[in-house]
Every structure is written in C-alpha cells, then in structure tokens.
Amino acid sequence: MLGLSYLRLARSDETNGSRPPLETALNDAGSVVTFPICGNEDVDLELGCVKRERLEAAVVLLASVQPAVVATARDALCGRREHAAVPLSELAEITDTDDLDRLRDVATVVAYNKELGLRADLAAAEISLTAVGVTKPWLCLLVEAARLLAKWTFTLTAVVVGAVALRTGLAWRRRRLQRQQQELCDMVDRIVDVVRRHALSPGGADEAFVPENHVRDELLTPAERSNRGQMALWQRAVQHIRDGEGRVREECVLVAGESHLVWRWMPGSAAKAAGGPGRRRIWLGQAFQTSSGVNTPVHTRTSCLKIRHMFDTSCETGTAWMQEVQDALLEKCGDDVAVLHIAVDDRSTEGLVYVKCRSEADALTAFKRIQGCWFDGRLVSVKFIRLTRYHERYPDAVRAQTPLQPSNPLRRSVAGLQQPQPEDD
C-alpha cells in the first residue's frame, strides 16, 4: 500500500510540475495513507509530524519495518519471545539501520495510519511498534496440538499405569493376606493335632496337657525359631487359640515346680483325620439326646432348619469348604431324609447353614440327628424357621424339588459312626 502511494507520489512529481509533489500524493492517496507532514493543519501535535524532506525515506524504510514487526508478533504468539512490541533499537538491528530518527519518522507515519495493521507506542520511554490483528501461524498451532497431545498422552499413560499399579498392589495385598490367613490356619491345625495326639496317645489321658514350648519346639526347627517371620506366625497362632479355639484350652499349671502355659485337649473335640495332610471335617457324638423328645420342638415344626456353628470363616479359604460342609450335612442326615436345598452363609460369623427338607417329618428327623452333635470341634445347634421366611431369603429354593446327594460316595464326615436308622415321628 505504501509502495503504491509512493509510486503515485513520484509520478505526480513528473506530471504535475505546477503542484507540490507531496500534496499531490496526499490528494491522490485519499483515506488510504495519511502523510503527517509538518506544517499541515491536520497534524496532531501529540503524535508529531515528519518533515517534508524526510518523508520519502520514512516511507521506504516502512516497507522493511512492517514485515519485521509482523514476524516478531508471530514469534510472540508462538511463544518464542515474551513480548510482541519491538523497540526502535531492536528494529535498527533487524533492518540494519543506524538512523534512529528515520525509525522515529516511521513510527510517526504508523501512528497516523492504523490501516497498516501496526500500532506505535510514542508515549513510552522507548518508542516501539506492535503488529495488531496477527493470527497464529498454522505451524505453531500444529506444534501446540502435538504438545497438548503429548501432554494428555503422558497424563493418561500415568493414570493407566497408576491404576494398574494400584490394582496390582491391592491384588498382591489380598493374596498376601489370604496366604497369611492360610498359614495361620495351618499352624493352628498343626498345634491342635499335636495336642490331640499327645492327649489321645496310649500313655496319655483325655485330660492330659502339653506345655506350649514343647509344641513349639516340636513344630519349629531351631532355624525357624530364629526366624522373625516364623515366630510372628507362631505368636498369631497362639493368640488365635487363646481367643477362640474350642478344641484346646490354655491353662497355667505347675510343671516340675515351675509355672508353665500349657494346652489341654477338650473332651469330645473333633480330631484331624489320620492318614492325610489335609483337614477332615467329621461328626462326633451328641452332647445330649433328642430322640426321646428332650429339646425337640413340638409346636413349631416346619420343613426348614437353621443350623449354627458348622464352620469358622476366619479359618476358611477358597470355596471348596462350603461343599465339604454341605456334604457333611447330607451324610449326617442320611439317605432316608430328602433335603431339597442347602445354603451355606459364608458371611456369617456364627457358621450358619440353612436347610430345606421335603416335609416336616424329614426336617424333624434331620433335627434329631444334628441337634447337639459335635462337628469339627464345635457344638452344633438347630432350630426350625418358617418356610415363607426361608423363601424370602433364598427365592431359588421355591423351585427346588430334587433331593440333594453328597458330591462323593466316601462319606468321610461320618466314617466310624453308626449309620442313622429311620425314625418314627
């Protein structure tokens, strides 16, 4: 724009010799370019003016200054510099100009011509030029988009890695707790087995006891007794027996004139089966008889039973134990009792099992055979519950019509016991 105006200005000097050249250019340019020539009436004293003899040089230099200021503004938008304003001293280096007065004249021309897309700050301590209306280059937008994508990719990757690490950590902790619980139960079973074998040995008696230290030395090697982890496991097992083990009781007795903590085997407690490393759940005798009518309900008979103390969830892992409990109940009830539904409440702290029989007579027979019996070291108790309540708790039992059978024919839980005989109500 300025170049065309300047060409018109030069052409006017050739064709209109009778008119001043700059005034002719000013008239030809109209509102496109304003020439702030000193002495004109429309000159703003606050913005200043340019002498007539310096105007040509200022217009020529402006053609070099304008793209430099625009490029600087784009650099600021792209983040390659802090400010978009370009001081005159910096413009002098960019345009390789030593005459700062010419640059001041350029700033004055810019102040009068806002159509150029530049803004001149003439009131500042150091005059500067700033490009206005400049848009961010597409390359910068592409770079910013790539940076934003990389940032979100890193963030999402960090979140995913953190979530995977958290899930892995929780799974590891859960497996660790399960392993520790299993180790605790195994240690408790080993301790109980030692106390049982000592009490039921040919030279012992049912009321015999064994010092805790003797059991520890029998189960743990000297190296294991020096191991901090093994001793911590031992202490947890001792505390478990002290708090809630019904098969063994802790006592303080005098042995050879010294006080010792001992374990005494409780009469009627369930034993760990011989001939195998695994635990065996077995039925023992009844603590009291129910066949004669004692402790047998008469007016509250239904076909559904609620059985307590069939298991201890603190020493159970996995899910196979629930099938073992169900098999034990079916084996104890006998083939002549039609059991249609069994539900093991694995969240119960009382070892609850719910049983639905085909008839009230079957439920009464099951009641008499289970009530007051010892099972796996616990005294089992039974009561009748209403059929409607049973169906509310276990809706799938409504459709149960086929009698259940044990999962195997071995009848491990009642091995050695006299098989139940059918009873008349």
N, C-alpha and C positions, 0 to 999 in steps of 0.2 A: 504493500500500500504506500509506504513511504517512498519506495523507489519510483513508483509511477508518478507520485506527486512531484518528486524531484525532477523527473524527466519532463513533466509538463512545465515545471518552473524553468528549466533550461531552454525548452522550446519557445516559451513566451519571451525570453530574452532575445531570441533571434527574430521573431515575427512581430513583436510589439515594441519596437525601439522607443516609441514615444512614451511608454508606461514603465514605471519601476518594475524590475523583474519579480521581486518577492511579493509585491502587492498583486501583480497579475497571477502568480501561482496561488496566492491566498484566495483570490476570487474564483479561480478555476477549481480549486480543491473543495470549496464549499464546506460542508459539515464533516467531511471525511477526516481531514487533517487540519489542525489548528497550529499556526506558526506564531509563537509568542515573541514577536519582535519588539524590542524595546522602543518606546515612543508611541506605540499604538494605543488608542484609547481603551480598547477592551482588555488590556493586560491587567492581570490580578497582581497587585503588589505583594500579597502574601506568597504567591507561587513564584514570583520573579519573572525575568524575561531573558531573551537571548539577543545579543547584538546582531545586527543585520549581517555583518561580515563574518560571523561565526556560525550562522545558522546552517550553511551548506555543509560544513564539516560535521556538525552535530547530527544532521540527518543521515549522512553517510555512515557515521560511527554507530548510529542506532540500528542500522541493518545488521551489524555484527553483535551488538549487545543483546538484542531481543532473543535470538535462539539460545544464547548462553544462559540468560536468566530463566527461560523456559526449561532448559535441560537441568539447571540447578533445582528448580521446583520439582521436577520429576524425581531427581535423586532424593529429595527430602521425602516425597511420598513413598518411595521405595525403601526408605529407612537408611539410605547410605550417607545422609548428613542430617544434622539436627534441625536446622532452620532453612526455610525456603528463600529468605531475604538474602540478597547479595550486596555486600558493601561495595562502594566505588573502588576501594583499594584492591579488593579481590577481582572486580571487573577489569581493572587495569592490567592485572596479571593474565587474566583469561584472554583479553583482546590485544594483549601486547601493546598497550598504550601507556605512555608516560605522562600525558597531559591530562591531569585530573580536572582541569577547567572544562575541557571538551566533554568529559563524562558528566560534569555538573550541568552543562547545557543539555545533554541527552536526558538527564533526569527532569529538567525543566520542561522539555518537549513532552516527555511521558506524562507529567503531571497535568498537561492541558489536553491530552489525547487518551481518554480511557478506552477508546475503541481498539487500542493496540493490545489490550489484554495484559498490561503491565500496571503496577502501582508504584509510585515514587514516594518514599518517606523523606520529605525535605526538612521536617522539624526535628529529626533525630540528631544526636551528636555527630553521627557519621551517616551521611546520606546513603540509602540503599534502595535497590529495585527488587520488586517481587512480582512474579508471574501469577495471575489470577485465572480461575476457570480451567486450570490444567487437570486433566484426568490421569489416573494412574495407568502406566503402560501395561499392556497385556502380559508382558514377560514377568513383571513384578507380581501381577495377580496370579500367574501360574506358579511362581516361586512361593508366594504366600499360601496358595492352595496346597502345594506339596508339603510345606512346613506344617500346616494345620493337619493334613492327613497323617504326616509322620507323628505329630504330637498325639492325635487321637489313637493312632495305631499303637503307639507306645503305652498310652494310658489304658486302652482296652487290654493289651497284652499283659500289662502289670496287674490289672484287675483279674484277668483269667488265671494268670499264674498264681496270684494270691489266693483266689478261690480254690484252685486245685491244691495248693499247698495246705490251705486250711482244711479242706476235705480230707486230704491225705493224713494230716496231723490228727484230726478227730477220729478217723478210721483206725490209725495206729494206736491212739489212746484207748479207743474202745476195745481193740484186740488185746492191748496190754492189760486192761482191767479184767477182761474175760480170762486171759491167761493167768493173771494173779488170783482170780477167784477160783479157777480150776485147780491151781496149785494149792490154794488154801484148803479146798475141799478134799483134795487127795491127801494132804498132810493130816487133816483131821481124821480121815478114814484109816490111815496107817496107824495113827496113835490109838484110835478106838480098837483097831484089830489087835494091836499089841496088848492092850489092857484086857481085851476079851480072851485072847489066848492064854494070858497069864492066869486069869481068874478061872477059866474052864479047863486048865491043864490037869492031868491026872493027879498031880500032887497038890493042887490048889483047891480052893473052895469058892463057892458062889459069891461070898462076901470078901474075897481077897482083894488086896490093893497092891499097887506098884508105885514106887517113887517116880516123880516126873523126870528127874535127872537120869534115872535108869532108862526110861523110854527114849529120852533124847539121845543118850549115848548109843542105844541100840539102833535108832533110825538114822542118825547122822554120823558120818565118819569124822575123824579129827580134823581133816581138811575142811569139811563142810561146817564144822563147829567154829572154825576160824574165819569162815566167810560171812561178811556182814549181811549180804542178801539172804543167805540161808537162815541165819539167826533171826533176821527180821520176820521171815516167813514162819519160823518156829514160834516166835512170840505172838504173831497174829493167830496161829492155830490154838495156842494155849488160851488166849483171850476168848476165842470163839467157843471153846469147850467150857470155859468158865462162865460165859454169858448165857448159853442156850443149848448145850448138848445134853439131851435127856438120857443117853445111854451110859454116860460116865459122869461121876460126881467128884469134884475136887475137895479134898479134906487136908487138914493139918494134923499129923499124928507124930508120936514119938517113935523113932526108929533108932535102936541102939543108943538110947539116952539123948538123942538129938531130934529137934523138931524138923519135919520134912513135909513138903507139899506132896501129896500122893493123889492118885486117881483110883477110884473104886468103881468096879463094874456093878451096874444096877441090875438086880434080878429081873428076868423077863425081857431084857433088852434084845433087840434084833442083832444078829451077827452078820458079819461079812462072810459070804459063801467061800468055802474052801475050794481049791482046785481051779482057780482062775484069777487073773489080775484085776478084773472088772468088779464093779459093785453089783450085788444081787439083792433085790428087794423081796423079802419073804414075810409071810404071815406066821405069827406065833399064836400061842393060846389066848383065850379070853380072860380078861381080868375079873369078869363076873358073868354069870349065865343069864341068858334071856329066854331060853326055850320054855321055861316054866311059867312065864308070864311076868316075871320081875323085870322092871324097867321097859316093858313093852307097851306102847300106847294102844289104847282100845278104841277111843272115840275120834281119833284124828288120822285114821289111816287114809292114805292116798296112794297113787301109783308112782309117786316121785319122792326121791330121797335127797337130802343134803348131807354130805359126809365131810367131816373135819379131820385135819391132821394126817392127810395122806402123803404129804411131801413138805419139803422146806425149800422155798425158792432161792434162799441165799446160798444153797449148796447145789443148785441145779444149773447146768449149762446146755445149750443147744435145745433141741425139741424132742429127741428120742425118748427122754424120760417120761414125757406125757403118755406115750404109747405104752411104756412099761407100767405106769400107774393104771391105765385102763385095762391092760391085760391082767394085772393083779386082781382088780375088782371082779372081772368076768370069771377068773379062775376061782376066786373065793365064793362067788355066788353059786357056781355050779351049773351044770348043763340043764337042770330042770327049772331054772329061773330065766324067763325071757326078758332080757334087757334090751330095750329098743334104742336108747340114746344115752351117751355119756359125754359130759362136758367138764374138762379139767380147767379150772380157773387159774391160769398161770400168773395172774397179777395178785392173787390172794396171798396175804401173809399168814393165813390160817390153814393153808393146804386144802382148800375146798374143792370137792368134786361133786357134780350134780348128776343124778342117775334117774332115768325114766324107765319104768318097767311096763310090761303089757297090761298087768292087772294089779289091783290092790293086794291080792294074795301073793303074787310074785314079789311085790315090794316088801311085804311083811316077812317073807322068807329071807330075802336079802338083808333086811334089817336085823333079824335074829342072828344071821351068820357073820355079820360085820360088826355090830354094835359091841363095844368093849374089847375088841381084839387089839393085839399089838401088831403094828405093821411098820417095818423099817425103823424100829426103835421108838415109835410114837403110839400113844393110846388113841385109837380111832373112836369117834362118836358119831352117831347118826340120828337124824330126825326127819320126819315127814314134812313135805311142803305141798302147798296147793298146786293142782295141775294148771290152773289158769296163770298162776304166778310163774310157773316153770316155762310155760309157752310164751309169756311176755318177755322173759329173759332170753329164751332160746327159741325163736319162731320156727327154725328149721326142724325142731323136734315134733311139730304138729304132723309132718308128713312121714315121720319115722315109723315103719310098720314091720321091718325085718329084724329079727333078733340078732344082736351082735355076737361075734365069736372072737376069741383071742387071736392075735396075729400069728401065733405059732402053737403047735400042739405040745410043747415041752412042759408046760405047767410048772415053771421054775418057782413061782412065789409060794406054792402050796406043796412043794416037794417035801416028803416026810410027814405031812399032816394026814390025818384020817379024812377021807373024802366025805363031804357032806351028804347026808341021806335026806330024801324028800320028807317034808314035814306036813302034817295035817294042821290046818288053821284052827 
